[in-house]
């Protein structure tokens, strides 16, 4: 299992709001295996040196440089921290605060020095849900498993959830004697499995009603199809973890759920791209960097697509949103793509942190608008 610190909306808002000289953002590749943790630590150390050089070149006070250096150096010597890693690591330091996140996403290494933190790569971790509920279903056992990238997979206790088919059909769950007699005398296995599935669906309804996470079914046929035919949850994923789940641990089922979550993410992104295309025909979408910057500044963005690997040094005017590009990438400027993200995030836009060709139009950013911008 990976050790993940999933950023909350509050974490992102706090980092996005900070404005102070000497904000250092470091993203580094990592590996979950503790014996290989030195690779990430060495990369962070190297990027810290790069950041210090940029700070000194920008004329940052020696005290601030030393404070940032000492804070990150303290992290580098924390053996317990480096024993527990994931696929990427984000470090934010400015002399008064040090914030770290261990991320499940594989992010490209980055060193950014400015008067604000670089948050765009961090948003990749929260663009799509990395959690789900897995229903491991067989005639002999029923489990509801909580799957998340930030914690170990665990079985949930669900009041009234049937334990197995035979026990369920031996109980009067409906208080209806005619129905009970039918269940006991039916010789059709599929009828019995259908009634079993209906009992499971009834028990799950209160739990699923309080969750916006997808439900992923792990079951063999014909029980899988029978449960699908009676399931009342609109969040049941189309794909199934095939086969009998009885001998599979919660962690094994969580691993099998990952590609299904990926399918759901791809479908959701495709739906948003289709929405962008439809909005374009109505004048409610823009796909150029300059127009998106203006829209972000005007708080006109409903949904923002951003390429997490695209960086353009410069400035974005606080009032007009006009971009001034810079030739040099140093501590005196900032990443305008990241600034567009920051302004969109501050206006409660949905930010989809994606990669390259996933952005409609092929640019670094694109946006669906709340209202049309002046020509």
C-alpha positions, 0 to 999 in steps of 0.5 A, spaced: 500 500 500 502 507 498 502 512 503 498 518 501 496 524 504 491 527 499 490 534 499 483 537 502 480 543 499 482 547 505 489 545 504 489 547 496 485 554 498 491 555 504 496 554 499 493 558 493 492 564 498 499 565 500 503 571 497 510 572 500 517 572 497 521 566 497 515 561 496 519 554 494 515 549 490 518 542 489 515 536 486 519 529 486 518 522 483 518 517 489 517 510 490 513 506 495 518 501 497 522 504 503 529 501 501 529 506 495 527 512 498 533 515 497 532 516 490 526 521 492 530 524 498 536 525 493 532 529 488 529 533 493 536 535 496 538 537 488 532 541 487 533 545 494 540 547 491 536 549 485 531 553 489 537 556 493 540 558 487 534 562 484 533 565 491 540 568 492 540 570 484 533 574 486 536 578 492 532 574 497 535 576 504 540 571 507 536 569 513 530 567 509 534 563 504 537 560 511 530 559 514 527 555 507 534 551 507 533 549 514 526 547 514 527 542 508 534 540 510 530 538 516 525 534 512 531 530 509 534 528 515 527 525 518 528 517 517 521 516 519 518 520 513 522 517 508 520 510 510 513 511 508 512 514 500 508 513 494 509 515 487 510 523 488 512 528 493 510 535 493 514 540 498 512 547 499 516 552 504 517 559 505 521 560 511 515 560 516 511 554 513 513 547 511 508 543 507 508 536 504 504 531 500 505 524 498 501 523 492 499 517 488 499 520 482 506 520 478 508 527 477 514 530 473 519 533 477 519 541 478 522 546 482 518 553 482 521 559 486 516 565 486 512 569 491 506 564 490 506 556 491 505 552 484 499 548 486 497 545 479 500 539 479 497 538 486 490 538 483 491 532 479 490 528 486 483 531 487 481 532 479 478 525 480 475 521 486 480 515 487 476 512 492 470 507 491 466 502 495 467 495 492 461 490 493 464 483 494 458 478 493 458 471 492 453 466 495 457 464 501 459 471 503 457 479 502 462 484 504 462 492 502 469 494 502 472 502 503 477 503 497 481 509 497 488 511 495 490 515 502 488 509 506 488 501 507 482 498 504 477 496 510 471 492 510 465 496 512 460 494 517 453 495 514 446 494 518 442 488 516 447 486 510 446 479 509 451 474 510 450 469 505 444 466 501 442 460 505 442 464 511 438 470 508 433 465 505 432 462 512 430 469 515 423 473 514 426 479 512 420 482 509 415 479 514 411 477 509 409 470 510 407 468 503 413 471 500 417 467 505 414 461 503 415 462 496 423 463 498 423 457 502 420 452 497 423 455 490 427 450 487 430 455 481 437 457 483 436 464 479 430 466 483 433 465 490 439 469 488 434 474 485 431 475 492 438 474 495 440 480 491 434 484 493 435 483 500 443 486 499 440 492 495 435 494 501 441 493 506 445 498 502 441 503 500 442 508 506 449 507 506 449 508 498 445 514 499 450 518 503 456 517 499 457 520 492 463 514 490 462 509 485 460 502 487 464 497 484 461 490 484 466 484 485 462 477 483 461 471 478 456 470 474 450 469 474 450 472 481 453 478 478 448 480 472 442 478 477 445 483 482 445 488 477 438 487 475 435 489 481 440 494 484 437 501 485 444 505 486 445 509 480 453 509 482 454 502 480 459 502 475 458 498 468 465 494 469 465 488 474 471 485 478 470 478 475 470 471 478 469 469 485 471 474 490 471 469 496 478 468 497 481 475 495 483 480 500 480 487 501 487 489 498 487 485 492 480 487 491 482 494 491 488 493 486 482 490 481 478 496 482 483 501 480 483 500 472 475 500 473 476 507 477 481 509 471 475 507 466 470 512 470 475 517 470 476 517 462 468 517 461 467 523 466 473 527 462 470 525 455 463 527 458 466 534 460 470 535 453 463 533 449 460 539 454 466 544 452 465 542 444 457 544 445 459 550 449 463 552 444 458 553 439 454 557 444 460 562 445 461 559 452 468 556 451 475 559 450 481 555 448 487 560 448 491 562 453 490 569 453 482 568 453 482 563 458 487 568 463 481 574 462 476 569 463 479 567 470 480 574 472 473 575 471 471 569 475 467 567 468 470 560 468 465 554 470 470 548 468 477 549 467 482 544 463 489 545 465 495 541 462 499 539 469 506 539 465 505 546 461 509 552 464 509 559 461 513 564 465 511 571 466 505 575 469 498 576 469 495 583 470 490 583 476 485 587 473 485 585 466 488 578 466 492 580 460 499 576 460 506 578 459 510 573 458 518 572 460 524 570 457 527 567 463 524 562 468 526 565 475 524 567 482 522 574 479 516 571 475 511 566 476 508 560 472 502 564 468 498 557 467 498 556 475 496 563 476 490 562 471 489 555 475 489 559 482 484 564 479 479 559 477 480 555 483 478 562 487 472 563 484 470 556 485 471 553 478 472 546 477 479 545 475 480 538 471 488 537 472 490 533 466 495 531 461 497 534 454 492 532 449 486 531 454 486 539 454 480 540 448 484 544 443 491 542 444 493 548 448 495 548 455 488 551 458 481 551 456 475 553 459 467 552 459 464 559 461 459 561 466 457 567 461 460 569 454 466 574 454 466 581 450 469 580 444 
